[in-house]
């Protein structure tokens, strides 16, 4: 292996749920100089890429390839020979019908060092999310995984097993059914298709071998889908945990904060970015010792505050003479990461709650610094001024609207608005129409007021 060359990592990205990727894969994505990715992977994983990384879509999905495999192999080798760290990011597992073996072999032949990082294959994940175990002591103790894709005139080789799982089989479903029946499988054998397994828009279509072609046609089954054949399919009614969780469209930030509520479909429509001119903010940060209180209303405020503090040569010690207040547990937790323990955190996670708590603490005559975005309500400024405090806002960032990823609202149960800016961004993109039976919840009374004013029927998120 030549030391002048870079290194190639063949990385399994897992199935549709971005949280199913390994820690090692996340680290490698963040370190890569070049990322070659296909379509069968969660797109949010690319957010882990470092600034300046070259991200190339090689576009592999059902029936279409942006690059043929030989050209893809050539591109991997070319980038590695430039001395770069190359991550080939593949949906599922590289060595389960992912052609990772071919890519690894090419690296070996070219004298390029490589590693393979396993991923969770859709062969297992799709059944898991559909409530269909591959094996079960009372049903079967063997499983076979078969590619449903085949060359013309090539016979379909189906091993003997209690459960057979087919990948990439939508186009060849008639041949798969015929081969199973010809090889002795009973016409009444249960079969399930798990479409877009482990994604928020996962769909499960069930039937029997005898009539499944009609069932699939009526359901307009689409790729990608995993087919599971065997008695274990009967367990999905009891074990289908994923289907029982509400699917929640979140156009705001910080999805982890709401994961206990259901399956979060994170499609941010706002993006917090630095302001263009920090000259005024830098002047304020240089005189932090003048303030009695510093108030943080969001994790974004904490992030941009400390980034700017460090940029002018200061750190958390600059807050030594100040008391610190924060709205929300996540904001307080983000401050702890920078070595700051909050002195006040209102139980009501809203500007009104912060004003009420500071009023009880007594702020008459106090000098208060409010860390805020460019656009925000004046509740804190006006409320504390009424209590006799001297409030100075400092703008550390702004929220800009972004297009966001497409969302199929046919597979959404709730919409969750976490701020007025997320409501406005949603209305700007989709209008005020709420699809079908989708429920709309708002975090906090101020967010609900914005939704109501804009004509969206919503209610407060229950505690």
C-alpha positions in Angstrom: 0.0 0.0 0.0 1.4 3.4 -1.0 1.8 5.9 1.8 1.5 8.7 -0.8 -2.1 7.7 -1.4 -5.1 8.6 0.8 -7.4 6.1 2.3 -10.8 4.7 1.4 -13.6 3.9 3.8 -16.5 1.8 2.6 -19.2 2.9 5.1 -22.6 1.4 5.6 -25.1 4.2 6.2 -27.8 1.8 7.4 -31.5 2.0 6.3 -33.9 5.0 6.4 -33.5 6.0 10.0 -30.5 8.2 10.4 -30.1 7.2 14.1 -29.2 3.7 13.0 -25.8 4.6 11.7 -22.7 3.6 13.8 -20.6 6.1 15.8 -17.6 5.1 13.7 -19.4 6.0 10.5 -20.4 9.4 11.9 -16.8 10.1 12.8 -15.5 9.1 9.4 -18.1 11.2 7.6 -17.0 14.3 9.6 -13.4 13.7 8.7 -13.7 12.8 5.0 -12.3 15.0 2.3 -14.5 13.3 -0.3 -17.9 11.7 0.3 -19.4 9.6 -2.5 -23.0 8.7 -1.6 -26.0 7.0 -3.2 -29.8 7.7 -2.8 -30.5 4.8 -0.5 -29.3 6.6 2.7 -30.7 9.3 5.1 -29.8 12.7 3.5 -29.3 14.3 6.9 -26.1 12.3 7.4 -24.5 14.7 4.9 -24.9 17.4 7.5 -22.0 15.8 9.4 -19.6 16.6 6.6 -16.9 19.1 7.4 -16.8 22.5 5.7 -15.1 22.2 2.4 -15.6 18.5 1.9 -16.4 17.4 -1.6 -19.8 15.7 -1.6 -20.6 13.8 -4.8 -23.9 12.0 -5.5 -23.4 8.8 -7.4 -27.1 8.4 -7.5 -27.8 4.7 -7.2 -31.5 3.9 -6.9 -33.9 1.5 -8.5 -33.2 1.1 -12.2 -31.0 4.2 -12.4 -27.4 5.0 -11.8 -25.8 8.4 -12.1 -22.5 6.6 -12.5 -22.0 3.0 -13.7 -20.1 0.8 -11.2 -16.8 0.8 -13.2 -16.8 4.6 -13.3 -17.6 4.8 -9.6 -14.7 2.5 -8.9 -12.5 4.7 -11.0 -13.6 7.9 -9.1 -12.9 6.3 -5.7 -9.4 5.3 -6.8 -8.8 8.7 -8.5 -9.7 10.7 -5.3 -7.7 8.4 -3.1 -4.6 8.8 -5.3 -4.9 12.5 -4.8 -4.1 11.8 -1.1 -7.6 12.3 0.1 -9.7 10.5 2.8 -12.5 9.1 0.8 -15.8 7.8 2.3 -18.0 5.7 0.0 -21.3 6.1 1.9 -23.7 3.2 1.0 -27.2 2.5 2.1 -27.5 -0.5 4.3 -24.4 -2.6 4.6 -21.5 -2.5 2.0 -21.2 -6.3 1.9 -24.8 -7.2 1.6 -25.7 -6.7 -2.1 -23.9 -3.3 -1.9 -21.0 -4.2 -4.3 -18.7 -3.2 -1.5 -16.7 -6.3 -2.2 -15.9 -5.2 -5.7 -14.9 -1.7 -4.5 -12.7 -3.2 -1.8 -11.1 -5.5 -4.3 -10.3 -2.6 -6.7 -8.7 -0.7 -3.8 -6.5 -3.7 -3.1 -5.5 -4.1 -6.7 -4.5 -0.4 -6.9 -2.5 -0.5 -3.7 -4.8 1.8 -1.7 -5.5 1.2 2.0 -9.1 0.7 2.8 -11.5 -0.2 5.7 -15.0 -1.4 5.7 -17.5 -0.1 8.2 -20.6 -2.4 8.6 -24.1 -0.9 8.5 -27.5 -2.2 9.5 -29.0 -3.8 6.4 -32.5 -3.1 5.3 -32.9 -6.9 5.1 -33.1 -6.9 8.9 -34.2 -3.3 9.7 -37.3 -3.3 7.5 -38.7 -6.4 9.2 -37.8 -5.0 12.6 -39.6 -1.7 11.9 -42.6 -3.6 10.5 -42.8 -5.9 13.5 -41.6 -9.0 11.6 -38.7 -10.8 13.2 -36.4 -12.7 10.8 -36.4 -15.6 13.2 -38.5 -16.7 16.1 -38.2 -19.9 18.2 -41.9 -20.8 17.7 -41.8 -20.2 13.9 -38.4 -20.6 12.3 -34.7 -20.9 13.2 -33.3 -20.2 9.7 -33.3 -17.2 7.4 -32.0 -16.6 3.9 -31.3 -13.2 2.3 -31.6 -13.2 -1.5 -31.2 -10.5 -4.1 -34.4 -10.1 -6.2 -32.4 -8.4 -8.9 -31.1 -10.8 -11.6 -29.6 -10.7 -15.0 -31.7 -11.8 -18.0 -32.4 -15.5 -18.2 -30.6 -16.1 -14.9 -32.5 -18.5 -12.6 -33.5 -17.3 -9.2 -31.6 -19.3 -6.6 -33.7 -19.5 -3.4 -32.0 -21.3 -0.5 -34.1 -23.5 1.8 -34.9 -21.6 5.0 -37.9 -20.9 7.3 -37.8 -17.2 6.3 -36.6 -15.8 3.0 -35.9 -12.1 2.6 -35.6 -10.5 -0.9 -33.9 -7.2 -1.5 -34.3 -5.2 -4.8 -37.1 -7.4 -5.9 -40.0 -5.0 -7.0 -39.2 -5.3 -10.7 -39.0 -9.1 -10.6 -41.8 -9.8 -8.2 -43.7 -12.1 -10.6 -40.6 -14.2 -11.1 -39.9 -14.4 -7.4 -43.5 -15.6 -6.6 -43.3 -18.1 -9.5 -39.9 -19.5 -8.3 -41.2 -19.8 -4.7 -44.3 -21.8 -5.8 -42.2 -24.0 -8.1 -39.8 -24.8 -5.3 -42.5 -26.1 -3.1 -43.7 -23.1 -1.0 -47.4 -23.4 -0.2 -49.7 -20.8 -1.9 -51.0 -19.8 1.5 -47.6 -18.8 2.8 -47.7 -15.3 4.2 -45.6 -12.6 2.4 -45.1 -9.0 3.3 -43.5 -6.1 1.4 -42.0 -3.4 3.5 -41.7 -0.3 1.3 -39.2 2.4 2.4 -38.4 0.4 5.6 -37.3 2.4 8.7 -38.4 5.7 7.0 -41.2 7.9 8.3 -43.2 6.9 5.2 -42.7 3.2 5.6 -45.6 1.1 4.3 -46.3 -2.6 4.9 -48.3 -4.6 2.3 -49.3 -8.1 3.2 -50.9 -11.1 1.5 -50.4 -14.7 0.5 -48.2 -16.1 -2.3 -51.3 -17.1 -4.2 -52.7 -13.6 -4.6 -49.8 -11.3 -3.7 -49.3 -10.0 -7.3 -52.8 -8.7 -7.3 -52.4 -7.2 -3.8 -49.1 -5.5 -4.8 -50.6 -4.1 -8.0 -53.6 -2.7 -6.1 -51.3 -1.1 -3.5 -49.1 0.4 -6.3 -46.0 -1.0 -4.6 -42.9 1.0 -5.3 -39.1 0.5 -4.9 -37.3 0.4 -2.6 -39.0 -2.5 -0.8 -38.0 -5.6 1.1 -40.0 -8.8 0.7 -40.3 -11.2 3.7 -41.7 -14.7 3.1 -42.6 -17.1 5.9 -44.8 -17.6 8.9 -43.1 -14.8 10.9 -45.1 -12.3 8.8 -48.1 -13.2 10.9 -46.5 -11.5 14.0 -46.6 -8.0 12.6 -50.1 -7.2 14.2 -48.6 -7.7 17.7 -45.0 -6.6 17.1 -45.5 -3.6 14.8 -44.3 -1.0 17.3 -43.2 1.6 14.7 -46.7 1.9 13.2 -48.1 2.8 16.6 -45.9 5.9 17.0 -47.2 9.2 15.7 -45.2 10.7 12.9 -44.4 14.3 13.7 -43.4 16.9 11.1 -40.9 19.3 12.8 -40.0 22.4 10.7 -37.9 23.8 13.5 -34.6 22.9 15.1 -33.4 20.5 17.8 -35.3 17.3 16.9 -33.8 15.3 19.8 -35.8 17.5 22.3 -39.0 16.0 20.9 -38.1 12.4 20.1 -40.0 11.1 23.1 -43.3 12.2 21.4 -43.0 9.9 18.4 -41.2 9.6 15.1 -39.7 13.0 14.3 -39.7 13.9 10.6 -37.2 16.7 10.8 -37.6 19.1 7.9 -36.1 22.4 9.1 -37.5 25.5 7.3 -35.3 27.9 9.2 -31.6 28.0 9.6 -29.8 30.0 12.2 -26.8 31.9 10.7 -24.3 34.5 11.9 -25.1 38.1 11.3 -23.0 40.0 8.7 -21.5 42.6 11.0 -20.5 41.8 14.6 -18.8 45.2 15.4 -21.6 46.3 17.7 -21.9 42.9 19.4 -18.1 42.8 19.9 -18.3 46.1 21.6 -21.0 44.8 24.0 -19.1 41.6 24.7 -16.0 43.6 25.6 -17.9 45.2 28.6 -19.7 42.2 30.1 -18.5 43.2 33.5 -21.1 46.1 33.4 -24.0 43.7 33.5 -25.8 42.1 36.4 -27.7 39.5 34.3 -27.1 37.8 31.0 -30.2 36.2 29.5 -30.1 33.3 26.9 -33.4 32.3 25.3 -32.2 29.5 23.0 -29.3 27.1 22.3 -28.5 29.0 19.2 -28.0 32.1 21.2 -25.5 30.3 23.4 -23.7 28.9 20.4 -23.2 32.2 18.6 -22.5 34.1 21.8 -19.6 31.9 22.8 -18.3 31.6 19.2 -18.1 35.3 19.1 -16.7 35.6 22.6 -13.8 33.3 21.6 -13.3 35.2 18.4 -12.4 38.3 20.3 -10.1 36.5 22.7 -12.4 35.9 25.7 -13.9 32.9 27.3 -16.5 32.0 29.9 -14.5 33.8 32.6 -15.8 37.0 31.1 -19.1 36.2 32.7 -17.6 35.8 36.2 -19.4 38.9 37.6 -22.8 38.2 36.0 -25.7 36.1 36.9 -27.0 33.9 34.0 -30.6 33.0 33.2 -31.8 30.6 30.5 -35.1 29.5 29.0 -35.4 25.8 28.7 -33.5 22.7 29.8 -31.6 22.4 26.5 -30.4 26.0 26.7 -29.2 25.4 30.2 -27.5 22.2 29.1 -25.8 24.0 26.3 -24.4 26.6 28.7 -23.0 23.8 30.9 -21.0 22.6 28.0 -19.3 26.0 28.1 -18.7 25.8 31.8 -21.7 28.0 32.9 -24.2 26.9 35.5 -27.4 29.0 35.3 -28.6 31.0 38.2 -32.2 31.1 37.1 -34.3 28.8 34.8 -38.1 29.4 34.7 -40.4 26.5 34.9 -42.5 28.0 32.1 -40.2 27.6 29.0 -41.2 30.9 27.4 -40.2 34.6 27.5 -43.2 35.3 29.8 -41.9 32.7 32.3 -38.4 34.3 32.3 -39.9 37.8 32.9 -42.0 36.5 35.8 -39.1 34.7 37.5 -36.8 37.7 37.2 -39.5 39.9 38.5 -39.8 37.7 41.6 -36.0 37.7 42.0 -36.0 41.5 41.9 -34.4 43.3 39.0 -35.2 46.9 39.7 -32.1 49.0 38.7 -30.3 45.9 37.3 -28.4 46.1 34.0 -29.5 43.1 31.9 -28.0 41.8 28.6 -30.4 40.0 26.4 -28.8 37.6 23.8 -31.3 37.4 20.9 -31.7 36.8 17.2 -32.3 39.7 14.8 -36.1 39.0 14.8 -37.7 38.3 18.1 -40.6 39.4 20.3 -40.1 42.3 22.7 -41.7 40.5 25.6 -38.5 40.3 27.7 -37.3 43.8 26.9 -40.6 45.5 27.7 -41.5 43.2 30.6 -38.2 43.8 32.5 -38.3 47.5 31.7 -41.6 47.6 33.4 -39.9 46.1 36.5 -37.3 48.9 36.5 -34.5 47.0 34.8 -32.2 48.5 32.1 -32.2 46.0 29.2 -29.7 46.0 26.4 -30.3 43.5 23.6 -27.4 42.1 21.6 -28.1 40.5 18.3 -25.9 37.4 17.8 -27.6 35.6 14.9 -30.5 35.6 12.5 -32.9 32.9 11.3 -33.2 32.6 7.6 -35.9 30.5 5.8 -34.7 27.5 3.8 -36.5 25.4 1.2 -36.3 22.2 3.3 -36.7 18.6 2.2 -39.9 17.4 0.5 -42.4 15.8 2.8 -45.2 13.4 2.0 -47.9 14.6 4.4 -50.0 11.5 3.7 -47.6 9.9 6.2 -47.7 12.6 8.8 -49.9 12.5 11.9 -48.9 15.8 13.6 -47.3 19.1 12.8 -45.3 20.6 15.7 -44.5 24.3 15.6 -41.9 25.3 18.2 -41.7 29.0 17.5 -43.5 31.7 15.6 -40.7 31.7 13.0 -41.4 28.1 12.2 -45.1 28.9 11.7 -44.3 31.8 9.3 -41.8 29.7 7.4 -44.4 26.9 7.0 -47.1 29.3 5.7 -44.6 30.8 3.3 -43.9 27.4 1.8 -47.2 25.5 2.1 -49.8 28.1 2.8 -52.4 27.7 5.6 -53.9 24.5 4.4 -53.3 21.5 6.7 -53.6 18.2 5.0 -56.3 15.6 5.9 -56.5 14.5 9.5 -53.1 16.0 10.5 -53.2 17.5 14.0 -51.3 20.8 14.7 -49.6 21.5 18.0 -47.7 24.5 19.1 -45.1 24.8 21.8 -46.1 27.7 24.0 -48.8 30.3 23.9 -46.8 32.8 21.8 -46.4 30.2 19.0 -50.1 29.4 19.1 -50.9 33.0 18.9 -48.9 33.3 15.7 -50.5 30.2 14.2 -54.0 31.6 15.0 -53.2 35.0 13.6 -52.1 33.4 10.3 -55.2 31.2 10.1 -53.9 27.8 11.2 -56.2 25.8 13.5 -53.9 24.5 16.2 -53.7 23.8 19.9 -51.1 23.8 22.6 -48.8 20.8 22.9 -50.0 19.0 26.1 -47.5 18.9 28.9 
